[in-house]
């Protein structure tokens, strides 16, 4: 440490250390900073998790004060410190790596020390004068990392879920608007990358919206598990070091602090080692990622070209696409969303493996589970917004090309089959393949239907749902 930096002295089980006097964290956070130089994912990058820690400590302080375990002065200072954090202050004071050993102890102590030192300032004391307000004896009173840390994750992830859902709903709305805009444009549908039957371009975009809309309920269902917490479990679920009634009072306080219907687990021993809520929510995010990947693949394929691809619509041109090919523009926004989807799928596997690694009364792998879940949610939110604003909102249709493809497609004969019959349909399809002529033109050439009748059958309003037409073939 630079000798010119002012310090204060703190000590713990391991020994004594000099702490920079301008930081709110203490000796145990410093050891975590030094021990876990693992990733670029630091706690201060996840403000909703920090807020979850502050809300957890706030709920504990409420319960401890009601039980006479904190003085009025300690209680008021701790509550004010927690509120200041929730309001967005001091996030830089949480520099520890999200991936850490110790089942989250470093993160828990980071919160305890920041809150204690800020509370000391509020009380008129110097940082580090823990005889007046201690990270362990007061901020962490009646708690263990093993109940405070998972509770903070639950609260942080539930807040993240609310935010994630809002971003997803905005993207869904953009797809629906494009569905309305393109509702009149007839195009060919495809199965197994081959021509199938006609549909509208609007149906394609409404399909994107609907499959994502279905995931809202799955995310909501998975997120409900975050509202059950194990506060009062302390070390392994037996509640040692917590007074009778503390758990219930703490959960009641958390309900008031958050406005959410938080419940105490019915079995604190079981809950303390169970991380299935993170496994479940990671899986729900993976479902979204799988669908986003499919949608972005479709956007890239259907917009491919500009002259030698499918070219049904145009994606906004965002940047030059090649250092060697002049005029090339790539679908960079769907491509980045594809990569986000892959990352979310990979994170889900990590969460699953870490969830399976629980042993005895605790899952020591919860830090990486939390990191993966918070990261996946952030990636998805950024991806949703990027795809919406830089791609979907600016898509334009190549209407004439879509209609031409329908007229030239062999697959359009399927739509004519109920009217002109299988024999005529087969004859027309075979001749179209042999001559290269369009089905549309051959039907007219053979006098099977008039142009007006043919256009009626192939009109968008008659292609998007089952319909009975009173049209008879002439031949």
ZAMARGU-4260 file (C-alpha; in steps of 0.2 Angstrom, whole numbers, plus 5000, padded with zeros to 4 digits):
<rodrens>
0) 5000/5000/5000 | 5006/5017/4996 | 5013/5025/5012 | 5006/5042/5007 | 4988/5035/5008
5) 4980/5038/5025 | 4975/5022/5034 | 4966/5015/5049 | 4970/4998/5057 | 4958/4984/5058
10) 4960/4966/5064 | 4951/4949/5062 | 4955/4931/5065 | 4969/4931/5053 | 4978/4946/5059
15) 4979/4965/5058 | 4979/4975/5042 | 4980/4993/5037 | 4964/4999/5028 | 4963/5015/5017
20) 4954/5027/5027 | 4943/5033/5013 | 4934/5017/5010 | 4919/5011/5019 | 4923/4992/5018
25) 4935/4984/5031 | 4947/4970/5034 | 4937/4955/5028 | 4932/4964/5012 | 4950/4968/5009
30) 4955/4950/5011 | 4942/4945/4999 | 4948/4957/4986 | 4965/4950/4988 | 4960/4932/4988
35) 4948/4932/4974 | 4956/4940/4959 | 4945/4929/4948 | 4934/4938/4935 | 4929/4955/4929
40) 4912/4952/4937 | 4912/4962/4953 | 4898/4965/4965 | 4897/4984/4961 | 4891/4980/4943
45) 4875/4972/4950 | 4866/4986/4960 | 4850/4976/4962 | 4860/4963/4971 | 4868/4976/4982
50) 4850/4983/4985 | 4845/4965/4990 | 4859/4965/5003 | 4854/4982/5010 | 4836/4977/5011
55) 4841/4960/5020 | 4851/4970/5033 | 4837/4982/5035 | 4825/4969/5038 | 4837/4960/5051
60) 4839/4977/5060 | 4820/4980/5061 | 4818/4963/5069 | 4833/4964/5081 | 4827/4981/5087
65) 4810/4975/5091 | 4818/4961/5101 | 4829/4974/5110 | 4845/4968/5102 | 4850/4985/5095
70) 4850/5002/5103 | 4839/5015/5096 | 4854/5024/5090 | 4862/5009/5082 | 4845/5004/5074
75) 4842/5021/5067 | 4860/5023/5059 | 4859/5005/5052 | 4842/5009/5044 | 4848/5026/5037
80) 4864/5018/5030 | 4854/5004/5021 | 4842/5017/5014 | 4856/5027/5007 | 4863/5011/4998
85) 4846/5007/4991 | 4844/5025/4984 | 4860/5022/4974 | 4874/5027/4985 | 4891/5019/4989
90) 4890/5005/4976 | 4908/5008/4972 | 4912/5002/4990 | 4907/4984/4985 | 4922/4979/4974
95) 4923/4960/4978 | 4923/4947/4964 | 4906/4939/4962 | 4915/4922/4960 | 4922/4918/4977
100) 4925/4904/4989 | 4917/4904/5006 | 4899/4902/5001 | 4897/4921/5000 | 4905/4926/5016
105) 4915/4939/5008 | 4900/4947/5000 | 4890/4947/5016 | 4905/4954/5026 | 4907/4968/5012
110) 4889/4973/5016 | 4891/4972/5035 | 4907/4983/5035 | 4900/4996/5023 | 4884/4998/5033
115) 4893/4998/5049 | 4906/5011/5044 | 4892/5022/5036 | 4882/5020/5052 | 4897/5025/5063
120) 4898/5041/5053 | 4880/5044/5055 | 4882/5041/5074 | 4896/5054/5074 | 4910/5041/5076
125) 4926/5037/5065 | 4926/5022/5053 | 4933/5007/5061 | 4926/5011/5079 | 4917/4995/5079
130) 4913/4996/5098 | 4899/5007/5094 | 4892/4998/5079 | 4900/4982/5073 | 4899/4973/5056
135) 4897/4956/5065 | 4889/4960/5082 | 4876/4973/5076 | 4874/4973/5057 | 4875/4954/5056
140) 4866/4951/5072 | 4855/4935/5072 | 4862/4931/5055 | 4874/4920/5046 | 4880/4922/5028
145) 4870/4906/5025 | 4854/4915/5027 | 4858/4933/5023 | 4867/4930/5007 | 4854/4919/4999
150) 4840/4930/5005 | 4849/4945/4997 | 4851/4935/4981 | 4832/4931/4981 | 4828/4949/4983
155) 4840/4955/4970 | 4834/4942/4958 | 4816/4946/4960 | 4819/4965/4957 | 4829/4959/4942
160) 4815/4949/4936 | 4803/4963/4936 | 4815/4974/4926 | 4819/4959/4914 | 4800/4956/4911
165) 4798/4975/4907 | 4812/4975/4894 | 4805/4959/4886 | 4787/4966/4885 | 4794/4981/4875
170) 4802/4969/4863 | 4786/4959/4861 | 4777/4975/4858 | 4789/4980/4844 | 4786/4963/4835
175) 4767/4965/4837 | 4768/4983/4829 | 4777/4975/4814 | 4765/4961/4813 | 4751/4975/4811
180) 4761/4985/4799 | 4765/4969/4788 | 4747/4961/4790 | 4743/4964/4771 | 4759/4957/4764
185) 4757/4939/4757 | 4773/4928/4757 | 4778/4910/4756 | 4779/4900/4772 | 4793/4887/4774
190) 4795/4871/4782 | 4812/4862/4783 | 4819/4877/4773 | 4807/4872/4758 | 4792/4881/4751
195) 4777/4877/4761 | 4761/4887/4759 | 4757/4905/4758 | 4755/4916/4774 | 4757/4935/4778
200) 4773/4943/4783 | 4762/4950/4798 | 4759/4932/4804 | 4778/4929/4804 | 4781/4944/4816
205) 4765/4940/4826 | 4772/4923/4828 | 4789/4930/4835 | 4778/4941/4848 | 4767/4926/4853
210) 4781/4914/4857 | 4790/4927/4868 | 4774/4932/4876 | 4771/4914/4882 | 4788/4915/4891
215) 4781/4929/4903 | 4771/4917/4913 | 4786/4905/4914 | 4797/4918/4920 | 4784/4924/4933
220) 4781/4906/4939 | 4800/4903/4942 | 4802/4920/4950 | 4789/4916/4963 | 4802/4905/4972
225) 4813/4920/4976 | 4799/4926/4987 | 4802/4912/5000 | 4818/4915/5010 | 4827/4907/5025
230) 4830/4921/5036 | 4832/4915/5054 | 4841/4899/5048 | 4858/4906/5053 | 4871/4893/5050
235) 4863/4877/5044 | 4844/4880/5047 | 4843/4877/5066 | 4842/4895/5070 | 4857/4895/5082
240) 4861/4913/5088 | 4844/4920/5083 | 4831/4923/5097 | 4813/4915/5096 | 4802/4926/5085
245) 4817/4934/5075 | 4813/4925/5059 | 4795/4929/5058 | 4799/4948/5063 | 4812/4949/5050
250) 4801/4942/5036 | 4787/4954/5041 | 4800/4968/5040 | 4805/4962/5023 | 4787/4962/5016
255) 4785/4980/5022 | 4802/4986/5015 | 4800/4978/4998 | 4781/4978/4996 | 4782/4960/4990
260) 4773/4945/4998 | 4789/4937/5005 | 4787/4921/5015 | 4797/4911/5027 | 4802/4894/5021
265) 4793/4880/5030 | 4809/4870/5033 | 4824/4881/5036 | 4837/4866/5036 | 4831/4860/5019
270) 4830/4878/5012 | 4848/4883/5018 | 4856/4870/5006 | 4843/4871/4992 | 4847/4883/4977
275) 4833/4876/4965 | 4825/4893/4964 | 4841/4899/4954 | 4841/4883/4944 | 4823/4886/4940
280) 4825/4904/4935 | 4841/4901/4925 | 4831/4888/4915 | 4817/4900/4912 | 4829/4912/4905
285) 4836/4898/4894 | 4819/4895/4887 | 4819/4914/4882 | 4836/4912/4875 | 4832/4897/4864
290) 4817/4907/4857 | 4827/4923/4854 | 4840/4912/4845 | 4827/4905/4833 | 4819/4922/4830
295) 4836/4930/4826 | 4841/4915/4814 | 4824/4919/4805 | 4828/4937/4804 | 4845/4934/4797
300) 4838/4921/4784 | 4823/4931/4779 | 4833/4947/4776 | 4847/4938/4767 | 4853/4946/4751
305) 4851/4959/4746 | 4850/4951/4729 | 4855/4933/4731 | 4845/4928/4747 | 4827/4927/4753
310) 4826/4946/4754 | 4808/4947/4761 | 4812/4962/4772 | 4827/4974/4775 | 4836/4975/4792
315) 4842/4993/4796 | 4860/4995/4790 | 4871/4998/4805 | 4889/4997/4799 | 4900/4992/4785
320) 4900/4973/4784 | 4917/4970/4777 | 4935/4976/4776 | 4937/4969/4759 | 4920/4968/4751
325) 4913/4985/4746 | 4894/4988/4749 | 4892/4973/4761 | 4881/4975/4776 | 4879/4962/4789
330) 4865/4958/4801 | 4876/4962/4816 | 4861/4966/4828 | 4853/4948/4826 | 4870/4941/4827
335) 4875/4949/4844 | 4858/4943/4850 | 4862/4925/4845 | 4878/4926/4854 | 4869/4932/4870
340) 4858/4917/4868 | 4873/4905/4868 | 4880/4914/4883 | 4863/4912/4893 | 4862/4894/4888
345) 4880/4891/4894 | 4876/4900/4911 | 4861/4889/4913 | 4872/4874/4912 | 4884/4881/4925
350) 4870/4885/4937 | 4863/4867/4935 | 4880/4860/4939 | 4883/4871/4954 | 4865/4868/4960
355) 4869/4849/4960 | 4885/4852/4970 | 4876/4855/4986 | 4883/4845/5001 | 4876/4842/5018
360) 4868/4858/5025 | 4875/4871/5012 | 4878/4874/4994 | 4895/4882/4994 | 4894/4885/4975
365) 4880/4898/4976 | 4891/4913/4972 | 4894/4907/4954 | 4875/4903/4952 | 4871/4921/4957
370) 4884/4928/4945 | 4877/4918/4931 | 4859/4922/4934 | 4862/4941/4936 | 4874/4941/4921
375) 4861/4932/4910 | 4847/4944/4915 | 4858/4959/4911 | 4863/4951/4894 | 4846/4948/4890
380) 4840/4965/4894 | 4853/4973/4884 | 4850/4962/4870 | 4831/4965/4870 | 4834/4984/4869
385) 4847/4983/4856 | 4837/4971/4845 | 4822/4982/4847 | 4829/4999/4844 | 4843/4995/4832
390) 4834/4981/4822 | 4816/4977/4824 | 4809/4995/4824 | 4818/4999/4808 | 4813/4984/4798
395) 4805/4987/4781 | 4796/4975/4770 | 4800/4971/4751 | 4782/4969/4747 | 4783/4966/4729
400) 4796/4953/4731 | 4786/4943/4743 | 4771/4943/4732 | 4781/4938/4717 | 4789/4924/4727
405) 4771/4917/4731 | 4766/4918/4712 | 4782/4909/4707 | 4781/4896/4721 | 4776/4878/4718
410) 4769/4878/4736 | 4755/4890/4731 | 4746/4875/4723 | 4742/4869/4740 | 4731/4884/4743
415) 4722/4880/4726 | 4720/4861/4730 | 4703/4862/4739 | 4696/4873/4724 | 4704/4865/4708
420) 4706/4847/4715 | 4721/4836/4717 | 4722/4831/4699 | 4723/4848/4692 | 4735/4853/4706
425) 4746/4839/4702 | 4746/4843/4684 | 4750/4862/4687 | 4764/4858/4699 | 4772/4846/4687
430) 4771/4858/4673 | 4778/4872/4683 | 4793/4862/4688 | 4796/4856/4670 | 4794/4873/4662
435) 4799/4885/4675 | 4783/4895/4674 | 4773/4900/4689 | 4758/4891/4696 | 4749/4907/4695
440) 4752/4909/4677 | 4748/4891/4672 | 4732/4891/4681 | 4727/4906/4670 | 4735/4899/4654
445) 4724/4883/4656 | 4709/4893/4660 | 4706/4884/4676 | 4702/4900/4686 | 4700/4918/4681
450) 4712/4931/4687 | 4699/4938/4699 | 4695/4921/4706 | 4714/4917/4708 | 4717/4933/4717
455) 4703/4930/4728 | 4710/4913/4734 | 4727/4921/4736 | 4722/4937/4745 | 4729/4939/4762
460) 4713/4939/4771 | 4709/4921/4764 | 4726/4914/4767 | 4728/4918/4786 | 4714/4906/4793
465) 4703/4892/4787 | 4690/4899/4774 | 4676/4892/4763 | 4676/4900/4746 | 4662/4897/4733
470) 4673/4896/4718 | 4672/4882/4705 | 4686/4877/4693 | 4681/4879/4675 | 4692/4864/4669
</rodrens>
